[in-house]
Amino acid sequence: MELAKVRKSFGLSQNDIVKITGLSKSMVSMIDKGERQLSTEKEELIVNYLHRKPKADITAMVDYLVIRLKTLNYKKVINEVLKIPDYHFEQGQSGGNGYPFRVEYGEIKVFYHNENIDMGTRIEFKGGACRLFETFLEEQDRTWQDFLKDVIDYSYEATKLNGVYDAIEARNFLKFKRFDIALDERFNKKGNYRLMDLWEKVRNGQIEMKLKGFRPEEDFKMSDGFLKSLGISLYFGSIQGFIRFNFYEKDREQAFRRNISVEDVQEIFGYKNRYEIRLKDDKAYQVIADFVGWQKAPETLYDLGVGIIMDYLQVFDETGRPDRSWYEVFGQGKKYKFITQPKIESLEKRRAWFDRQLKRSLYIEERIARETGRSYVGELVSEYEPDDEDEKIIRRDVERIKNRDFEHEARSTPEGQEFLKALGKQ
């Protein structure tokens, strides 16, 4: 076995191999370099670990999705992105999430602003809305992958300038505010994973995780004079973080909601545990791009969800080896690796930084320049020699400002508004 190649293909670190085999870090490093050979026994441990198949019946689904598009033309979004005639949507009594207006079709909600382009249009699918939208997707002969790819394509078309696509502007136009993947472990009469065991492993220091913070919850209600558990929820990660997990006993949660017994929920609906992966902003965008196959082969929702959990949580038994009962839930697949995206410089971000960091200093320097006739800032600017990348940014932002000024002026007249509408800018 070429350890380095196998290890990297499954997204495992040398420390992972140490825990799987019980070898020292230095020995694993030497084997990685080809200076030592793996024994048959240790190779078998790695093979068994990598080929561990899931015993649980897991289904994956999109459970929460929030999309923000920098456009005031919410009807165009409904018609061209959702592909649902906008007349099906009813006006909500109020907006929400900071928006003054809202339209809705069942649980599918579209929030919109009539002036603030940065807020633009927000599409929100909670759990019930996701299931409702799936019926539309089926009628449209589309899948979630098709829809999300259409959303990304729409962002590129909406920001195309003089026939040229701009990836920076497209990313600025579109934000996936939230994307939740739900992995449901179906009820099995032979047994399911006990989330209480996972809680106990946290208490015993048998879990390594990349997330900050852990919070268990268990609610109770009175029933026939006795306290009845509504199930436990295990939260991994901060509520403010870009990645958070919530693992909970879905059978108990649904029994409370439907006012039926846990046994009936298990028998009728097949629920047991739910493993939710909650993603925000850039993390959500990357996973969605990989899901739809943006510039690469698409990945399944199941593989993405499991890969993220496997990378962020490692569960061990009392001997320090990977815990068999935990990995039998999902098997041992390839870990999902998030890529740290380079910071994208935009006109808005640059000016926001000026506003936060330099406003006071620039004001003082400007006053000094007026009273002395010498501009320190002007001298600095004159000494700077821009490169080709600087010139490209300047040309891009000058063009944007001119277009924005034109759109602003056009909105001041009915004729201009009609013209912008025809261009899809209104």
N, C-alpha and C positions, 0 to 999 in steps of 0.2 A: 504493500500500500504506500503510495506517495502521500504522506500525511499532509504536507503543506497544501497540495492541490485539493485534496478531499476536504480538508478543514475549511479552506477559503470558499469552496463551492457551496458549502452549507452555512456559511456565515459564522463559523465558530472561531473563537480566539484560542490562543495557546492555553489560557487559564481554563477555558471550557474543557480542553483535552486533559488537563491536569485533574479536573474534578471527575471526569468520566473514567479515567484509567487509574488514578491514584499515583501516577508518576510525578516526579519532581519537575518544577518549572525548567530547570537547567537541562534535564534529560529530554523533555519535550522539545526544547529549543534545538538541541543537537539532532534529534530525529527529524525535525522540520528541515534542517539544513542538509540532511543526508549523511550526517556524521555517525549516526547510530541507527540500528534497525528496531522496529517494533517487534515485540515477541508475539507469538501466535495468540496467546491469551489476551494481551492488551488490544491486539487488532480485532479480536472477536468482540471485546467489550464495545469498541467504537462502532463496529458494523451493527451490532444489536441495537445500539443507541440510535444510529442514523436510520435504521430500517424499522423502528418501532412504529407500528401502525395504530391509528386511533381505534379504540373499541366503542367509543360513544358515537351515537347517531347525531351529527351536528348539521344544522341548516344555517345558512348565512343570508342576511338581508340588509338592505338599507333601512335604517330606522329613524334617521333624523337628518335633514339637509336644509341648510340656509345659504342662499345665493344672493350676492349683491352685485348689481350691474349699474355702472355710472351712466344712466340714461333716464330722462324724464318721461320717455314714451313707454309707459308701462303696458299700454294696449298692444304695442308692437311685440313686446316681450311675450305677452300671453299668447298672441296669435302665432308668432314665428318660432318661439323657443318651446313653450309648453304645447303649442299646436292645438290649443283648445279655443274655439271661438270666444272672443271676449264678452259677448252678450250673455254667456252662461254665468258670468260672475256677477254677484250682487254687491252693492255698496255696503260696507260695514258701517256701524254706527259711529266708529271713531277709528283712529289710526292705530298706533302702538309702536313700541320699540323706537320712539323718537320721531316717527313719521306722522304727518297730519292726516293721511288718508289710507284707506284699506279697501280692497275688494276681495271677495272670497267665493269659492265654489266648494261647498261642503267644508272640509277641514283644510283645503288648500288655500293658503292666504298669500296675497300679493300686496305689500305695502309700497306706497310711492310718495314722492315729494314733487311739488309743482315748481319749486325754485332751486333747491339745493342739489346741484348735479352730483356732488360728492356722495350724498346719501342715495340719490337716484331711485332705483327700484330694488326691492327686496322680496325674494320668493322664499316662503317658509313651508317646509313639509315636516310635520311631526309624525309620529308613528302611524296614526290613522290616515293622515294625508298621503303618506307613502303608499299605503295599501290601496287607497282610492286612485292614486295616480298610476299605479300599476295596471289598473283596468283600462285606463286611457292608452298607456303604452302598448298594451296588447292589441287594442283596436287600431293603433297607428302602425302596428308591426314594427315596434321599436322595443329596445331593452333599456335598462338603466345605463348600460355602457353607451348605447347609441345616443340617449338623451344628454348625458354628461359631455360626450364628445361634441354634440351639437352646441352646447353652451359655450365650450371653449372656442369652437369655430366661430360662433357669433361674436365673441369678444375680439377676435382678429379682424373680422369683417367690419365691425363697428368702428375700429380704430385705424383702419387702412387709410393711408394718406398718399394721394397722387398715385394710387394703384399699388403702393408698397406696404407690405405688412410690417408691423413694428411689435416685436415680442414684449418690449418694455411697456409700451402703451396698452397692449392687450392685457398684461398682468395688472396694470394699474386700473383698467376698466372693470375687470372681473375679480371678485373675491369670493371664495368659498368660506363663509364665516363658520360653518359647522358641517361636519360629516360624521355620522355615527354608523358604525358597523355592529350589527347584533348577531352573535353566534348563539343559537339556541340548542342546548343539549336536551334531546328528547327523552321522555320517561322510558326507563328500561326496567322491566320486572325483575331482572337479574341483579339490578343495582346501578346506582349512579354515583358520581363523585359528590362527596360531602363538603360543601363550602365551609362548614364549621371546622373541618380538618385544615383547610387552607388558613383560616383565621388562627388556628392553634400553631401552625407552622410560623406565622408571622411573629407570634408571641415567643416562640422558641428560637428565633433567629435562624430559621431554615429557609429563608427567602432572600435572594439578592435582587434588587430592582434598580432601574435607572431613574425611576420617578421619585419625586419628593413628596413625602407625606402618605400616610395611610389612616383611614378612618372606618371603623366598623359601625354598623347601625343595626338595631333590631327593635321593631315596634311591636306593641301588644295591644289587644283590645279585650274587653270583658265579653264573655259568652257563657250564658247559663251560670253566672256567678264565678266563672273561672277565667283567669288570664289566658288568652290564646295568642301565640306568636304569629305575626304577619310575615315572618321570614327575615333572614339576615341579608344585608347589603354590604359588600366590601368595596370601599373606594380606594383606589391606588392613584396617587398623584394629586396635585393641587387643583382646586376649582378654577384658579386663574391660569393654570398651565395650558399648553397647546395640545397635550396628550393626557388623557385621563381614562382609567378603567372603572367600570362598575359591574361587579359580579354579584348576582342576587338570585334568590330562590323564586323563580317565576311561578311555580305551581302555587305557592302560598300567596304570592301577590295577587294572582288571578282569582284564587278562591275568595279572597277578601273582596275584590272588586265585583265579582259575580254573585257573591253571597251563596256559594255552594261549597261542598267539601273539597279538601285537597285531593282526595282519592278520585272524585268525579272529574276534577280538572285534569288529572293525570290520564284518566281513562278516556275522556271525551276529546281533549285538546292535545294530549301528548306532551304537555309542558313539564319541565323539571327545572333546569338552571338556565340562566341567561348570562352571557359574557359580552358586555358592551365595551366597544372601543370608541371613545369620543375624541374627535380631532378638530382642531381649529386652524383657520387661516392658512399659512404656508404648508403646514403638515397635512391639512385636508387637501390642499391643491395637489401636492406631490402624490398622495395616495390615489386621488381621483385620476390624475394623469396616468399613473401606472395601471389603474383599473381599466381605463378606456383604451390603453395602448397608444398613448400620445408619443409618437416618435420611437416606439418600441413595441414588442409583442404584448398584448393585453394579459393581465393576470386576473385570476378569479377572486371574487370577494372573500371567499373562504380562505384561500391561501394568503391574501393580504392581512386579514384579521388575525389568523393564527400566527403568521410571521411576525407581526407587531408584538403580540403577547409573548411569544417565545424570546424575542430580543429584549424586551423590557422586564420580564419576570423570569427568574430561574428558581425552581423549587427543588429542595434537596430532602433526602431522608435522614434518619438519625446517624447514618455513617458518613454523611457528607456527599453521597453519590446522588445523581439526578433521581428524583422521586418517581418511581414507576407508576403509581396510581394517578399522579397528575398528568404525566406524559401519555398515559393511555387514553386520556380524554381527547387530546388533539393529535397524538402521534408526534413524530419528530421531523418536522419539515424544515425548509430553509428559513432562516431568520430574515426579517425585513429590516433593511438599513435605510434610515432617513439620510438624505444628503443635505448638508448645510448650504443653502443657496447663497450666492454672492449678493451683497447689498446692491439693489438697483437704484441708481441715482436718477431722480426725477425732479422736475421743476418744483413740484409741490414740497417734496421732502427737503430739497436744498433750501428753499425759502422758509420752510418751517424751522429748520435749524438756525438760519439767520435770525428769525424772530425770537427763538428761545435763547440763543447764545450770544449774539452780536449786536442786538438792537441798541443797548445802552452804550457799548463801546463805539459803535459807528456814529451815534448821535454826538458823543463827546468829540470825536475826531473831526466831524463835520463842523461843529462850532469853532474848534481851534483853527481849522482851515479857513473859515470865513474871517476870523479876526486877525490871522497872521498872513493870509495870502499863500500859505503853503499847505498842501494836502498830503499828509503821510500816506493815506489810503491810495490816493492817486499815484503816488510814487511807486508804491508796491505793485499796483496793477500794471503800470508802464514797464516795470522790470520783468514781469512774468512773460515767458515765451510759451504760448499755447502749442500743444501737439495736435496731431490729426484727430484723436479722440475728443479733445476739447472742442475743436471746430465742429465736429459732428454733433456734439451736444448743443452747441450754440445755435447751429442751423435748425436742429430739431425743435428747440424751445422757442426760437423766434417764430417759426412756422406755427407752432401751437398757439402762441399768444395772439398772432394775427388772426388765426381761425376762430379763436375764442372771442376776440373783439368783434369779429364779423357776426358770429352767432348772437352775441349779446345785443348788437345793434339791430339784427334782423328780428329778434323777439319783440322789439318795441313797436313793430307795425304788424297789422293783420296779414299784409302781403308777405312780409318776411317770415312770419310764422308758418304760412302755407308752404313757402319755399323750403324751409327747414324740415317741415313734415314730409315733403316729397323726397328729401334727402335722407330721411330716417333719423334726423337729429333732434326731433321735437318729441 
